[in-house]
Amino acid sequence: MRACLALLRRDLALSWREGGAIGTALGFYFTVIVLTPLGLGPDLNLLSRIAAGMLWVALLLAGLLSADRIFHNDYEDGSLDLLMLGPVPLEVAAGIKSLAHWIATGIPLALLAPVLGLLLNLPIQAYGVLMLSLLAGTPAVSFLAAIGAALTLGLRRSGVLIALLVLPLYVPVLIFGVSTVSAATTGPGSPWSAFLILCAISLISIVLSPIAAAAALRAALR
């Protein structure tokens, strides 16, 4: 357990020390949402209808910007080889690195979303549900991104390949994330059925993604 906590603290410290990946993700998220009203015009009803979809789509794309850094730096400096020989199983290490990515990137993006919702005229009654859906869905974003990062480890221009591999896996997250917020915004129906499915997707991702990522890492490090 001490080794796991030490690895988590190390990854979080490196993420905050570098800062570039987090700043890029937050800057991209902010820019996309700010430009959307300028491109669509001042129709507040239109902005309100598309607010949930835009917030989720932009968040998924912003999360992908830093996905290649989940394993890339450790691959370059040889830390991944040490992790394979260390006391922490590679599946657990992959899960911890995905968790660190979520804490360093997913949570800041989720916290920024309500502020950006003001620019899209998101109804006030949807803000609580928006936060819950983002906090429930963003773990799946980070853990699924770890699979793409592991599969493209050591390849040139891996960011584009990660997007091609991971974006299809994001479709269920997007559908149920938007459905949760839309149900709270316009109705009819309750948002909680879609929210529970979103939670289930994140839980499945947390369990299965580290196993798939570890298998890809072993293949890449042979």
C-alpha positions as a printed NumPy array, in Angstrom:
array([[  0.   ,   0.   ,   0.   ],
       [  2.863,   2.38 ,   0.8  ],
       [  4.373,   1.714,  -2.612],
       [  1.028,   2.48 ,  -4.3  ],
       [  0.602,   5.735,  -2.391],
       [  4.188,   6.711,  -3.172],
       [  3.599,   6.095,  -6.884],
       [  0.389,   8.159,  -6.807],
       [  2.104,  11.038,  -5.017],
       [  5.002,  10.914,  -7.468],
       [  2.752,  11.052, -10.532],
       [  0.683,  13.899,  -9.091],
       [  3.805,  15.852,  -8.177],
       [  5.219,  15.403, -11.685],
       [  1.918,  16.439, -13.261],
       [  1.689,  19.649, -11.262],
       [  5.4  ,  20.382, -11.644],
       [  5.265,  20.137, -15.445],
       [  1.933,  21.933, -15.666],
       [  1.967,  22.103, -19.452],
       [ -0.419,  19.213, -20.077],
       [ -2.926,  20.436, -17.506],
       [ -2.723,  24.011, -18.774],
       [ -3.172,  22.853, -22.361],
       [ -6.254,  20.787, -21.482],
       [ -7.852,  23.598, -19.492],
       [ -6.961,  26.173, -22.146],
       [ -8.42 ,  24.029, -24.917],
       [-11.619,  23.457, -22.942],
       [-12.013,  27.149, -22.21 ],
       [-11.268,  28.191, -25.81 ],
       [-13.736,  25.78 , -27.403],
       [-16.586,  26.819, -25.115],
       [-15.823,  30.537, -25.471],
       [-15.761,  30.311, -29.283],
       [-19.029,  28.365, -29.502],
       [-21.367,  31.344, -28.749],
       [-19.335,  33.502, -31.146],
       [-19.826,  30.992, -33.938],
       [-23.503,  30.235, -33.321],
       [-24.685,  33.739, -32.548],
       [-26.654,  35.22 , -29.652],
       [-29.599,  32.773, -29.739],
       [-29.87 ,  31.887, -26.048],
       [-32.412,  29.121, -26.615],
       [-30.086,  27.391, -29.085],
       [-27.129,  27.71 , -26.739],
       [-29.177,  26.282, -23.885],
       [-30.156,  23.246, -25.978],
       [-26.601,  22.407, -27.029],
       [-24.901,  23.326, -23.732],
       [-24.77 ,  19.788, -22.323],
       [-23.416,  18.296, -25.537],
       [-20.794,  20.996, -26.034],
       [-19.536,  20.78 , -22.456],
       [-19.154,  17.023, -22.678],
       [-17.631,  16.889, -26.172],
       [-15.1  ,  19.599, -25.357],
       [-14.19 ,  17.858, -22.087],
       [-13.572,  14.525, -23.82 ],
       [-11.318,  16.16 , -26.401],
       [ -9.488,  18.175, -23.741],
       [ -8.861,  15.035, -21.72 ],
       [ -7.263,  13.378, -24.734],
       [ -4.678,  16.15 , -25.084],
       [ -2.711,  14.914, -22.09 ],
       [ -3.45 ,  11.198, -22.48 ],
       [ -0.115,  10.341, -24.092],
       [  1.712,  11.557, -20.961],
       [  0.204,   8.845, -18.773],
       [  3.067,   6.464, -19.635],
       [  5.274,   8.398, -22.056],
       [  7.599,  10.127, -19.585],
       [  8.137,   6.934, -17.592],
       [  8.861,   5.077, -20.81 ],
       [ 11.503,   7.595, -21.837],
       [ 13.387,   7.65 , -18.527],
       [ 13.172,   3.894, -17.917],
       [ 10.804,   4.062, -14.959],
       [  8.367,   1.647, -16.605],
       [ 11.023,  -1.072, -16.653],
       [ 11.531,  -0.56 , -12.927],
       [  7.788,  -0.694, -12.333],
       [  7.629,  -4.069, -14.064],
       [ 10.292,  -5.378, -11.667],
       [  8.946,  -3.621,  -8.565],
       [  6.599,  -4.84 ,  -5.841],
       [  3.524,  -3.234,  -7.394],
       [  1.822,  -5.357, -10.086],
       [  1.79 ,  -3.648, -13.462],
       [ -2.023,  -3.696, -13.542],
       [ -2.123,  -1.821, -10.24 ],
       [  0.553,   0.613, -11.432],
       [ -1.441,   1.304, -14.611],
       [ -4.54 ,   1.935, -12.513],
       [ -2.666,   4.31 , -10.221],
       [ -1.258,   6.269, -13.163],
       [ -4.754,   6.507, -14.649],
       [ -6.063,   7.702, -11.287],
       [ -3.33 ,  10.348, -11.159],
       [ -4.352,  11.52 , -14.641],
       [ -7.959,  11.821, -13.499],
       [ -7.044,  13.79 , -10.373],
       [ -4.678,  16.108, -12.24 ],
       [ -6.785,  16.615, -15.391],
       [-10.301,  15.217, -15.065],
       [-11.211,  16.934, -11.795],
       [ -9.975,  20.419, -12.876],
       [-11.917,  20.083, -16.138],
       [-15.051,  19.038, -14.238],
       [-14.694,  21.983, -11.853],
       [-14.28 ,  24.404, -14.766],
       [-17.402,  23.171, -16.556],
       [-20.031,  25.022, -14.438],
       [-18.234,  28.306, -15.027],
       [-18.246,  27.684, -18.766],
       [-21.897,  26.668, -18.578],
       [-22.706,  30.328, -17.97 ],
       [-21.403,  31.136, -21.457],
       [-23.77 ,  28.568, -22.974],
       [-26.847,  29.686, -21.016],
       [-27.067,  26.372, -19.188],
       [-30.211,  26.421, -16.992],
       [-29.442,  26.908, -13.327],
       [-31.26 ,  23.734, -12.286],
       [-28.837,  21.625, -14.329],
       [-25.612,  22.712, -12.612],
       [-25.773,  20.177,  -9.801],
       [-26.514,  17.317, -12.17 ],
       [-23.771,  18.543, -14.525],
       [-21.178,  18.37 , -11.739],
       [-22.332,  14.924, -10.638],
       [-22.274,  13.574, -14.192],
       [-18.795,  14.946, -14.862],
       [-17.35 ,  13.616, -11.621],
       [-18.957,  10.242, -12.328],
       [-17.955,  10.099, -15.997],
       [-14.457,  11.579, -16.066],
       [-12.831,   8.516, -14.418],
       [-13.835,   6.547, -17.513],
       [-12.205,   9.259, -19.653],
       [ -8.836,   8.838, -17.922],
       [ -8.898,   5.049, -17.569],
       [ -9.94 ,   4.465, -21.191],
       [ -7.296,   6.947, -22.339],
       [ -4.696,   4.817, -20.54 ],
       [ -5.469,   1.946, -22.917],
       [ -4.738,   4.134, -25.936],
       [ -1.599,   5.531, -24.291],
       [ -0.311,   2.009, -23.618],
       [ -1.093,   0.769, -27.133],
       [  0.749,   3.673, -28.764],
       [  3.696,   3.715, -26.359],
       [  6.907,   4.651, -28.124],
       [  5.236,   5.549, -31.417],
       [  5.649,   8.879, -33.172],
       [  2.68 ,  11.254, -33.148],
       [  0.948,   9.022, -30.671],
       [ -1.593,  11.724, -29.808],
       [ -3.442,  11.277, -33.109],
       [ -3.411,   7.498, -32.767],
       [ -4.723,   7.691, -29.209],
       [ -7.641,   9.802, -30.421],
       [ -8.479,   7.288, -33.156],
       [ -8.328,   4.379, -30.717],
       [-10.081,   5.928, -27.735],
       [-12.785,   8.164, -29.217],
       [-15.023,   5.178, -30.165],
       [-14.767,   3.993, -26.544],
       [-15.905,   7.423, -25.375],
       [-19.222,   7.196, -27.227],
       [-21.18 ,   5.525, -24.355],
       [-19.716,   8.015, -21.874],
       [-20.785,  10.886, -24.115],
       [-24.285,   9.536, -24.717],
       [-25.162,   8.928, -21.074],
       [-23.321,  12.015, -19.821],
       [-25.289,  14.272, -22.158],
       [-28.516,  12.378, -21.451],
       [-28.082,  12.966, -17.722],
       [-27.681,  16.716, -18.096],
       [-30.316,  17.048, -20.825],
       [-32.92 ,  15.26 , -18.703],
       [-32.271,  17.728, -15.887],
       [-32.412,  20.644, -18.313],
       [-35.385,  19.979, -20.552],
       [-36.954,  16.72 , -19.421],
       [-39.109,  14.755, -19.603],
       [-37.904,  11.91 , -17.425],
       [-35.472,  11.545, -14.592],
       [-31.721,  12.026, -15.093],
       [-30.831,   9.316, -12.582],
       [-31.233,   6.292, -14.838],
       [-28.661,   7.683, -17.301],
       [-26.499,   8.79 , -14.368],
       [-26.423,   5.269, -12.906],
       [-25.422,   3.826, -16.271],
       [-22.659,   6.439, -16.475],
       [-21.427,   5.355, -13.034],
       [-21.468,   1.732, -14.193],
       [-19.385,   2.603, -17.264],
       [-16.798,   4.307, -15.05 ],
       [-16.68 ,   1.363, -12.649],
       [-16.22 ,  -1.113, -15.508],
       [-13.479,   1.098, -16.948],
       [-11.699,   1.281, -13.591],
       [-11.705,  -2.508, -13.313],
       [-10.901,  -3.556, -16.891],
       [ -8.791,  -0.721, -18.308],
       [ -5.722,  -1.307, -16.09 ],
       [ -5.684,  -4.955, -17.15 ],
       [ -5.795,  -4.038, -20.847],
       [ -3.23 ,  -1.248, -20.389],
       [ -0.843,  -3.553, -18.524],
       [ -1.079,  -6.158, -21.283],
       [ -0.275,  -3.49 , -23.89 ],
       [  2.653,  -2.219, -21.798],
       [  4.141,  -5.695, -21.5  ],
       [  3.904,  -6.107, -25.262],
       [  5.56 ,  -2.725, -25.833],
       [  8.406,  -3.357, -23.379],
       [  9.416,  -6.793, -24.661]])
